[in-house]
Amino acid sequence: VRHPFEHHRATDAPRLSAAGDGPARTGSLRAHNLALVLRAVAAAEAPPSRSGLAARTGLTRASVSGLVDDLLAGRLVRETGVPTRSGVGRPSTGLVLDEEGPAGLGLELNVDHLAVCVVDLTGAVRVRRTAHGTSGPGQLDALVTLASDAVTEAGEQRLALSGAALAVPGLVDPATGELLVTPNLDAAGLRGALTRVAGLGGVRIMIENEATLAARAEQRALGSAAPRSFLQVSGEVGIGAGLVLDGQLYRGRHGWSGELGHVTVWPGGRGCGCGSDGCLEQYAGQQAILRAAGSPDDALGSIADRARAGEPGMLAALADAGEALGIALAGALNLLDLDAVVLGGAHAELAPWLVEPIEAQLVRRLVGAAVSRPVVRPSTLGADAAMLGAAWSVLDRVLDDPARWLSDEPSG
Amino acid sequence: VRHPFEHHRATDAPRLSAAGDGPARTGSLRAHNLALVLRAVAAAEAPPSRSGLAARTGLTRASVSGLVDDLLAGRLVRETGVPTRSGVGRPSTGLVLDEEGPAGLGLELNVDHLAVCVVDLTGAVRVRRTAHGTSGPGQLDALVTLASDAVTEAGEQRLALSGAALAVPGLVDPATGELLVTPNLDAAGLRGALTRVAGLGGVRIMIENEATLAARAEQRALGSAAPRSFLQVSGEVGIGAGLVLDGQLYRGRHGWSGELGHVTVWPGGRGCGCGSDGCLEQYAGQQAILRAAGSPDDALGSIADRARAGEPGMLAALADAGEALGIALAGALNLLDLDAVVLGGAHAELAPWLVEPIEAQLVRRLVGAAVSRPVVRPSTLGADAAMLGAAWSVLDRVLDDPARWLSDEPSG
């Protein structure tokens, strides 16, 4: 029996490029080439034929055929059945990713909401379940129930789960997969809930920071239009950030990168649950914005409605939040010289009121701003980004290392 | 006639791993394999034989022999002349990098000092020239004179310069190679000076941020002991930072990453030459420390001596500088979750007084600090790091793409 959960560490993530740095070892050569062919199918604009894949990958036609047969058997690709072109010889059929093959179960656990989805290998969302206002002791049971419904529905659609991933706002211990620091989340019992979710799907479950997953989702959704290096703010009660640097998701030493909400903006300022003072989330988190607008007990989701209604106290609170975000982001941009800042999570909806005060701080504080300034814009995926990122992280593992999926898959 | 200078952009840096991501194109295959063999020689603990290189690279013995012959002809490697082991058949000789082959000219231009060196392919410093207290209009002439002396001496040692690189504290325009923002440096005439230096060596000259080069030098000097991800502070009058993330030098969109000195520490605080307020360099730069100690006109180099002598005003100024550094570094570490912070430049010598107040801020402000905190320590290379990094960046280009060196090299 395998341990049901594992943390997705940067160091053990399979990387397609690794095999090319040196000699391909015998055992890994087939794995490398399977991934090469599968990625070529995934990246193709039109369904490629076996010959097309041979040309694209530099492998021989015979090698490609053998690899494609393995991918077909494992339901990673399927034939379109439509000959890709007429000509002499046997007609060739096009290959596409198989939407009836492995699927990823993505879960998000946040202070105010829960979300679960099942995504197939083509990236299509096949099942989606969300719940709001579920904080407190029953939250983990509610998450397991959502997951159970989603797994049942995935089974009805004959999808084979290849894994599950949970997005959480907090630091995960890379050794044990447990949440370490969760000032905004009741994490008791999380291990038990994860084990129950893993048992539902008969799969392992990874746990990762939600901001990191949301940034990966944004990158995937934008495809070749994604900025090369960007920071994606994940604004909720806390504020996380996902970092894509030079096209790669950056996780940091323990997977703890992106703790933007605890960057000091006003030293000696408001005390924070983390033990420090002047943290960004005390000025620009959802709870902080409500508090500044004089209504700390209102629903978190009411901020945008009240700003749209032109409530002066809320507009002032958002301007202050934008200023604090701008100070923190100017620091991040001075350090990292990024192409873009993406406002995600709850901050995506608040972008109309946040972008201007953020940009005012960048003009003032960012070296080189007079010559070139990064774009500041809302996320394309809005509130779904972390949940989708979790499901896609499962599928990325299949795409990066199809050989593992092929050998893990139950026979029959 | 080629344009004599170019900026080392992240996007055009040759990467050994690139060829492995997909099929190697015919034209690039030899280039890839030449680099593979040269890097294997560079990385070997003992001089490898041709057979050893074949085993290490996965190439055939015949391919390796042909590639080694090319590298020998281009003086990139040489034979030790000592058989690596006895046995049947022809004795094999070991191969090492050729210290009489291509060399890199590294220059550093800073507010208070100039430095020039010539480094050979093995990393040995063959020529070193420095000058202090040379700020002002004559500074660029002094730099050209130092470079001229160094080039002459390299010629006497029969070294062939493969290029030159200049380390500067400031932003370089990636399109034109010109300095854009140099609040602390008189940059007039820099283009002319660079052209003169390039002419001296008959080579092209790159220009890059000194903090980035210093971090690369630290990484190279530490070899396999280098932290996987670290930030290296380059403290002078201004404060830059070099970033190595997941083992790779990170430059950012324009090569402007690491502007730590302009991270806002105290919003609304001291005005800065960059137009902002509360910038780190106004609290922790050399000039700021002298000013805080009540002696703004003293020599920059006097800070450590006065601290060693126990002067109370200087000790208080250093404690405040350390606090400001700690606030800025806690922000960087919350974002990047690094293994280490390295204090370089003038801050290397000041580490005995800075480390404690920095760590106090990290304990307070860094999420996860209770579980795991990064090391904070002085640079191993001290003040030479940027100059060495400049020379090594030239040699990195040769090691990454020896085919270019072989084809550029004058015949005969």
Interface residues (C-beta under 8 A of the other chain):
Chain A: A10 L16 S17 A18 A19 G20 D21 G22 P23 A24 L36 R56 T57 G58 L59 L171 D173 L180 V181 R228 S229 A241 L243 L245 D246 Q248 Y250 R251 G252 R253 H254 G255 W256 S257 G258 E259 L260 H262 V263 T264 V265 W266 P267 C274 G275 S276 D277 I327 A328 A330 G331 A332 N334 L335 L336 D337 L338 D339 R364 R365 L366 V367 G368 V371 S372 P374
Chain B: A10 L16 S17 A18 A19 G20 D21 G22 P23 A24 L36 R56 T57 G58 L59 L171 D173 L180 V181 R228 S229 A241 L243 L245 D246 Q248 Y250 R251 G252 R253 H254 G255 W256 S257 G258 E259 L260 H262 V263 T264 V265 W266 P267 C274 G275 S276 I327 A328 A330 G331 A332 N334 L335 L336 D337 L338 D339 R364 R365 L366 V367 G368 V371 S372 P374
